Amino acid sequence: MSDDLTDPVGLTGGCAEAGVEAGAKAGAGADARSRAQLSGALRELAQSHESPPRLPGAEIRRRAAVRRGRRRGAALAGGAVAAGAVVVALTVGFGAGQDGPAERAATPAASRGAPAPLAGTADLSRRLLTVAGRELPISSGALKAPTPTGRMTVTAKYLNKRMPTEGMGAGAVVGREYEVRLPWVIELRTPDNRTNYIVAMTYNESAPGRQDTTHGWIGLRSSDAEWLYERLRPGDILAVEGAASPGGSGQ
């Protein structure tokens, strides 16, 4: 036999080398594919943890514009409300100066059920109006024009009001005008639904507590009238009792 047949080392060795080379190439290919797969998986993982915007850019810009518009609208509305409050305050102040009531009862107290408790009592015979424990000297109607008695309801208050001189009675300085403007006027409703007033007797400060000189009004000194004006509210009840002393002169 030939050496090739009896010793086939060369053939087997060549095959082995070829097999090793092919295996190496196959292993390298597998590694490359594994690396590619791993890279792809990592990219997918990274992309899955990204935080993309929930809305497109155009929608975000549109919503921002809407928010800006709302803020401007709210600012304008707030300014309008503040301006309206100033106008109302000015209207009330000027209205009171033009005989408009500073306060007026919306609903008569007697029509709301049980009678309201008394806010004070006027004793015509003693010439005293008692409110919150304070005694205020008064001048009431003379015998020819007595002050009505009974439970009186405060219906309105006026910082100042034009009043007819006829109701002022003795002591009034009557000129060519037949109305005068008096401060701190409180309007009353009598039991028979007539209107009467508590007024500051600026024209005759010495009469309250001494003389009954009005034509039915209840007159107070100016300082007492201002105090009472701040104290009473529309709907309050005053009890007017007694009668003026004969002759109209006081103690």
C-alpha positions as a Markdown table, in Angstrom:
| # | Residue | x | y | z |
|---|---|---|---|---|
| 1 | Met | 0.0 | 0.0 | 0.0 |
| 2 | Ser | 1.0 | 3.7 | -0.5 |
| 3 | Asp | 1.8 | 5.9 | 2.4 |
| 4 | Asp | -1.3 | 8.0 | 1.7 |
| 5 | Leu | -3.5 | 5.0 | 2.2 |
| 6 | Thr | -1.7 | 3.6 | 5.2 |
| 7 | Asp | -1.3 | 6.9 | 7.0 |
| 8 | Pro | -4.1 | 9.3 | 6.1 |
| 9 | Val | -3.0 | 11.9 | 8.7 |
| 10 | Gly | -2.8 | 14.6 | 6.1 |
| 11 | Leu | -6.3 | 14.1 | 5.0 |
| 12 | Thr | -7.8 | 13.9 | 8.4 |
| 13 | Gly | -5.7 | 16.8 | 9.6 |
| 14 | Gly | -6.9 | 19.0 | 6.7 |
| 15 | Cys | -10.5 | 18.2 | 7.4 |
| 16 | Ala | -10.0 | 19.0 | 11.0 |
| 17 | Glu | -8.5 | 22.4 | 10.2 |
| 18 | Ala | -11.3 | 23.1 | 7.8 |
| 19 | Gly | -13.9 | 22.2 | 10.4 |
| 20 | Val | -12.2 | 24.4 | 13.0 |
| 21 | Glu | -12.1 | 27.3 | 10.6 |
| 22 | Ala | -15.8 | 26.8 | 9.6 |
| 23 | Gly | -16.7 | 26.6 | 13.3 |
| 24 | Ala | -14.8 | 29.7 | 14.1 |
| 25 | Lys | -16.6 | 31.6 | 11.3 |
| 26 | Ala | -19.9 | 30.2 | 12.4 |
| 27 | Gly | -19.2 | 31.3 | 16.0 |
| 28 | Ala | -18.2 | 34.7 | 14.9 |
| 29 | Gly | -21.4 | 35.1 | 12.9 |
| 30 | Ala | -23.5 | 33.9 | 15.9 |
| 31 | Asp | -21.7 | 36.4 | 18.1 |
| 32 | Ala | -22.4 | 39.2 | 15.7 |
| 33 | Arg | -26.1 | 38.3 | 15.5 |
| 34 | Ser | -26.2 | 38.1 | 19.3 |
| 35 | Arg | -24.7 | 41.5 | 19.6 |
| 36 | Ala | -27.1 | 42.9 | 17.0 |
| 37 | Gln | -30.0 | 41.4 | 18.8 |
| 38 | Leu | -28.8 | 42.7 | 22.1 |
| 39 | Ser | -28.3 | 46.2 | 20.7 |
| 40 | Gly | -31.8 | 46.1 | 19.2 |
| 41 | Ala | -33.3 | 45.0 | 22.5 |
| 42 | Leu | -31.4 | 47.8 | 24.4 |
| 43 | Arg | -32.7 | 50.4 | 21.9 |
| 44 | Glu | -36.3 | 49.1 | 22.3 |
| 45 | Leu | -35.9 | 49.2 | 26.1 |
| 46 | Ala | -34.5 | 52.8 | 26.1 |
| 47 | Gln | -37.3 | 53.9 | 23.7 |
| 48 | Ser | -39.9 | 52.3 | 26.0 |
| 49 | His | -38.7 | 54.4 | 28.9 |
| 50 | Glu | -38.7 | 57.7 | 27.1 |
| 51 | Ser | -41.4 | 60.3 | 28.1 |
| 52 | Pro | -42.7 | 61.7 | 24.8 |
| 53 | Pro | -45.0 | 64.7 | 25.0 |
| 54 | Arg | -48.6 | 63.7 | 25.5 |
| 55 | Leu | -49.8 | 66.3 | 23.0 |
| 56 | Pro | -48.5 | 67.5 | 19.7 |
| 57 | Gly | -46.6 | 70.8 | 19.7 |
| 58 | Ala | -49.4 | 72.6 | 17.9 |
| 59 | Glu | -52.0 | 71.5 | 20.6 |
| 60 | Ile | -49.7 | 72.6 | 23.4 |
| 61 | Arg | -49.3 | 76.0 | 21.8 |
| 62 | Arg | -53.0 | 76.3 | 21.3 |
| 63 | Arg | -53.8 | 75.5 | 25.0 |
| 64 | Ala | -51.2 | 78.0 | 26.2 |
| 65 | Ala | -52.8 | 80.7 | 24.2 |
| 66 | Val | -56.2 | 79.8 | 25.7 |
| 67 | Arg | -54.8 | 80.0 | 29.2 |
| 68 | Arg | -53.3 | 83.4 | 28.5 |
| 69 | Gly | -56.7 | 84.6 | 27.2 |
| 70 | Arg | -58.4 | 83.4 | 30.3 |
| 71 | Arg | -55.9 | 85.2 | 32.6 |
| 72 | Arg | -56.5 | 88.4 | 30.7 |
| 73 | Gly | -60.2 | 88.0 | 30.9 |
| 74 | Ala | -60.1 | 87.4 | 34.7 |
| 75 | Ala | -57.9 | 90.5 | 35.2 |
| 76 | Leu | -60.4 | 92.6 | 33.2 |
| 77 | Ala | -63.3 | 91.2 | 35.1 |
| 78 | Gly | -61.7 | 91.9 | 38.4 |
| 79 | Gly | -61.1 | 95.5 | 37.4 |
| 80 | Ala | -64.7 | 95.9 | 36.2 |
| 81 | Val | -66.0 | 94.6 | 39.6 |
| 82 | Ala | -63.7 | 97.0 | 41.5 |
| 83 | Ala | -64.8 | 99.9 | 39.4 |
| 84 | Gly | -68.5 | 98.9 | 39.9 |
| 85 | Ala | -68.0 | 98.9 | 43.7 |
| 86 | Val | -66.5 | 102.4 | 43.5 |
| 87 | Val | -69.5 | 103.6 | 41.4 |
| 88 | Val | -72.0 | 102.1 | 43.9 |
| 89 | Ala | -70.2 | 103.6 | 46.9 |
| 90 | Leu | -70.2 | 107.0 | 45.2 |
| 91 | Thr | -73.9 | 106.7 | 44.2 |
| 92 | Val | -74.9 | 105.9 | 47.8 |
| 93 | Gly | -73.0 | 108.8 | 49.2 |
| 94 | Phe | -74.3 | 111.4 | 46.7 |
| 95 | Gly | -77.8 | 109.9 | 46.9 |
| 96 | Ala | -77.9 | 110.5 | 50.7 |
| 97 | Gly | -76.9 | 114.1 | 50.0 |
| 98 | Gln | -79.8 | 114.5 | 47.7 |
| 99 | Asp | -82.5 | 113.3 | 50.1 |
| 100 | Gly | -82.0 | 109.7 | 49.2 |
| 101 | Pro | -82.4 | 107.4 | 52.2 |
| 102 | Ala | -79.1 | 106.0 | 53.5 |
| 103 | Glu | -81.1 | 102.9 | 54.6 |
| 104 | Arg | -84.6 | 101.8 | 54.0 |
| 105 | Ala | -86.6 | 98.8 | 55.3 |
| 106 | Ala | -87.3 | 96.3 | 52.5 |
| 107 | Thr | -90.2 | 94.7 | 54.3 |
| 108 | Pro | -92.2 | 96.2 | 57.2 |
| 109 | Ala | -91.4 | 94.3 | 60.4 |
| 110 | Ala | -95.1 | 93.8 | 61.3 |
| 111 | Ser | -95.6 | 91.8 | 58.1 |
| 112 | Arg | -92.8 | 89.3 | 58.9 |
| 113 | Gly | -94.6 | 87.5 | 61.7 |
| 114 | Ala | -94.1 | 88.2 | 65.5 |
| 115 | Pro | -93.6 | 91.8 | 66.5 |
| 116 | Ala | -90.0 | 92.8 | 66.8 |
| 117 | Pro | -88.6 | 93.7 | 70.3 |
| 118 | Leu | -88.5 | 97.3 | 71.2 |
| 119 | Ala | -85.4 | 99.3 | 70.4 |
| 120 | Gly | -86.4 | 102.1 | 72.7 |
| 121 | Thr | -89.3 | 104.1 | 74.3 |
| 122 | Ala | -90.3 | 107.7 | 74.0 |
| 123 | Asp | -92.1 | 109.1 | 77.0 |
| 124 | Leu | -93.7 | 112.3 | 75.8 |
| 125 | Ser | -94.8 | 113.4 | 79.3 |
| 126 | Arg | -91.2 | 113.2 | 80.6 |
| 127 | Arg | -89.7 | 114.5 | 77.3 |
| 128 | Leu | -87.3 | 111.6 | 77.2 |
| 129 | Leu | -86.4 | 109.0 | 74.6 |
| 130 | Thr | -84.6 | 106.0 | 76.1 |
| 131 | Val | -82.5 | 103.8 | 73.8 |
| 132 | Ala | -79.8 | 101.3 | 75.0 |
| 133 | Gly | -80.0 | 102.7 | 78.5 |
| 134 | Arg | -79.3 | 106.3 | 77.3 |
| 135 | Glu | -81.9 | 109.0 | 77.9 |
| 136 | Leu | -82.2 | 111.6 | 75.2 |
| 137 | Pro | -84.2 | 114.8 | 75.8 |
| 138 | Ile | -86.9 | 115.3 | 73.2 |
| 139 | Ser | -89.4 | 118.0 | 72.1 |
| 140 | Ser | -92.7 | 116.6 | 70.8 |
| 141 | Gly | -95.8 | 118.0 | 69.2 |
| 142 | Ala | -97.6 | 120.8 | 70.9 |
| 143 | Leu | -101.2 | 120.4 | 72.1 |
| 144 | Lys | -102.6 | 121.6 | 68.7 |
| 145 | Ala | -100.5 | 119.1 | 66.8 |
| 146 | Pro | -99.7 | 116.2 | 69.1 |
| 147 | Thr | -97.2 | 113.5 | 68.4 |
| 148 | Pro | -98.9 | 110.2 | 67.5 |
| 149 | Thr | -98.4 | 107.4 | 70.1 |
| 150 | Gly | -98.1 | 103.6 | 69.8 |
| 151 | Arg | -95.5 | 101.3 | 68.3 |
| 152 | Met | -93.5 | 103.1 | 65.6 |
| 153 | Thr | -91.5 | 101.3 | 63.0 |
| 154 | Val | -88.3 | 102.8 | 61.6 |
| 155 | Thr | -88.7 | 102.7 | 57.8 |
| 156 | Ala | -85.8 | 104.8 | 56.5 |
| 157 | Lys | -82.8 | 107.0 | 57.5 |
| 158 | Tyr | -81.5 | 110.1 | 55.8 |
| 159 | Leu | -78.2 | 111.8 | 56.4 |
| 160 | Asn | -79.9 | 115.0 | 55.5 |
| 161 | Lys | -83.4 | 115.6 | 54.1 |
| 162 | Arg | -85.5 | 118.6 | 53.0 |
| 163 | Met | -88.3 | 118.9 | 55.5 |
| 164 | Pro | -91.3 | 121.2 | 55.4 |
| 165 | Thr | -91.2 | 124.2 | 57.8 |
| 166 | Glu | -94.8 | 123.5 | 58.9 |
| 167 | Gly | -93.6 | 120.4 | 60.8 |
| 168 | Met | -90.9 | 122.4 | 62.7 |
| 169 | Gly | -93.3 | 124.3 | 64.9 |
| 170 | Ala | -92.4 | 127.2 | 67.2 |
| 171 | Gly | -88.9 | 128.4 | 67.2 |
| 172 | Ala | -88.3 | 127.8 | 63.5 |
| 173 | Val | -86.8 | 130.5 | 61.4 |
| 174 | Val | -89.1 | 130.7 | 58.4 |
| 175 | Gly | -87.9 | 132.7 | 55.5 |
| 176 | Arg | -89.0 | 132.7 | 51.9 |
| 177 | Glu | -88.4 | 129.0 | 51.5 |
| 178 | Tyr | -90.9 | 126.6 | 52.9 |
| 179 | Glu | -88.5 | 123.7 | 53.2 |
| 180 | Val | -85.3 | 123.4 | 55.1 |
| 181 | Arg | -82.6 | 120.7 | 55.1 |
| 182 | Leu | -82.1 | 118.9 | 58.4 |
| 183 | Pro | -79.5 | 116.3 | 59.3 |
| 184 | Trp | -79.9 | 112.8 | 60.7 |
| 185 | Val | -83.5 | 112.3 | 59.9 |
| 186 | Ile | -85.2 | 109.0 | 60.9 |
| 187 | Glu | -88.5 | 108.1 | 59.2 |
| 188 | Leu | -91.2 | 106.4 | 61.3 |
| 189 | Arg | -94.4 | 104.6 | 60.3 |
| 190 | Thr | -97.2 | 105.1 | 62.9 |
| 191 | Pro | -99.7 | 102.4 | 63.8 |
| 192 | Asp | -102.3 | 104.0 | 61.4 |
| 193 | Asn | -99.7 | 103.9 | 58.6 |
| 194 | Arg | -98.9 | 107.6 | 58.6 |
| 195 | Thr | -95.4 | 108.9 | 58.4 |
| 196 | Asn | -93.6 | 110.8 | 61.2 |
| 197 | Tyr | -90.0 | 111.8 | 61.8 |
| 198 | Ile | -87.3 | 112.0 | 64.4 |
| 199 | Val | -85.2 | 115.1 | 63.5 |
| 200 | Ala | -82.3 | 117.1 | 64.7 |
| 201 | Met | -83.6 | 120.5 | 65.9 |
| 202 | Thr | -80.8 | 122.5 | 64.5 |
| 203 | Tyr | -83.1 | 125.5 | 64.4 |
| 204 | Asn | -84.0 | 125.3 | 68.1 |
| 205 | Glu | -81.4 | 123.3 | 70.1 |
| 206 | Ser | -82.8 | 124.5 | 73.5 |
| 207 | Ala | -86.3 | 123.0 | 73.1 |
| 208 | Pro | -85.5 | 119.3 | 73.6 |
| 209 | Gly | -86.3 | 118.4 | 77.3 |
| 210 | Arg | -87.8 | 121.8 | 77.9 |
| 211 | Gln | -90.6 | 122.6 | 75.4 |
| 212 | Asp | -92.9 | 120.7 | 73.1 |
| 213 | Thr | -92.8 | 122.9 | 70.0 |
| 214 | Thr | -93.0 | 120.7 | 66.9 |
| 215 | His | -96.1 | 119.9 | 64.8 |
| 216 | Gly | -95.9 | 116.2 | 65.6 |
| 217 | Trp | -92.2 | 115.3 | 65.0 |
| 218 | Ile | -89.9 | 114.1 | 67.8 |
| 219 | Gly | -87.1 | 116.6 | 68.0 |
| 220 | Leu | -83.6 | 116.0 | 69.4 |
| 221 | Arg | -80.5 | 118.0 | 70.0 |
| 222 | Ser | -78.1 | 117.6 | 67.1 |
| 223 | Ser | -75.5 | 115.5 | 69.0 |
| 224 | Asp | -78.3 | 113.1 | 70.3 |
| 225 | Ala | -79.8 | 112.9 | 66.8 |
| 226 | Glu | -76.5 | 111.9 | 65.3 |
| 227 | Trp | -76.0 | 109.2 | 68.0 |
| 228 | Leu | -79.5 | 107.8 | 67.5 |
| 229 | Tyr | -79.1 | 107.8 | 63.7 |
| 230 | Glu | -76.0 | 105.5 | 64.1 |
| 231 | Arg | -77.9 | 103.3 | 66.6 |
| 232 | Leu | -81.2 | 102.6 | 65.0 |
| 233 | Arg | -81.8 | 100.5 | 61.9 |
| 234 | Pro | -84.8 | 100.2 | 59.5 |
| 235 | Gly | -87.2 | 97.7 | 61.0 |
| 236 | Asp | -86.5 | 98.7 | 64.6 |
| 237 | Ile | -89.5 | 99.5 | 66.8 |
| 238 | Leu | -90.0 | 102.4 | 69.1 |
| 239 | Ala | -92.8 | 102.7 | 71.6 |
| 240 | Val | -94.2 | 106.3 | 71.9 |
| 241 | Glu | -96.2 | 106.8 | 75.1 |
| 242 | Gly | -97.7 | 109.5 | 77.2 |
| 243 | Ala | -98.8 | 113.0 | 76.2 |
| 244 | Ala | -97.2 | 116.4 | 76.0 |
| 245 | Ser | -97.5 | 118.6 | 79.1 |
| 246 | Pro | -100.2 | 121.4 | 78.9 |
| 247 | Gly | -98.8 | 124.7 | 77.9 |
| 248 | Gly | -95.8 | 123.2 | 76.1 |
| 249 | Ser | -93.2 | 124.5 | 78.7 |
| 250 | Gly | -90.8 | 122.1 | 80.3 |
| 251 | Gln | -89.2 | 121.8 | 83.7 |
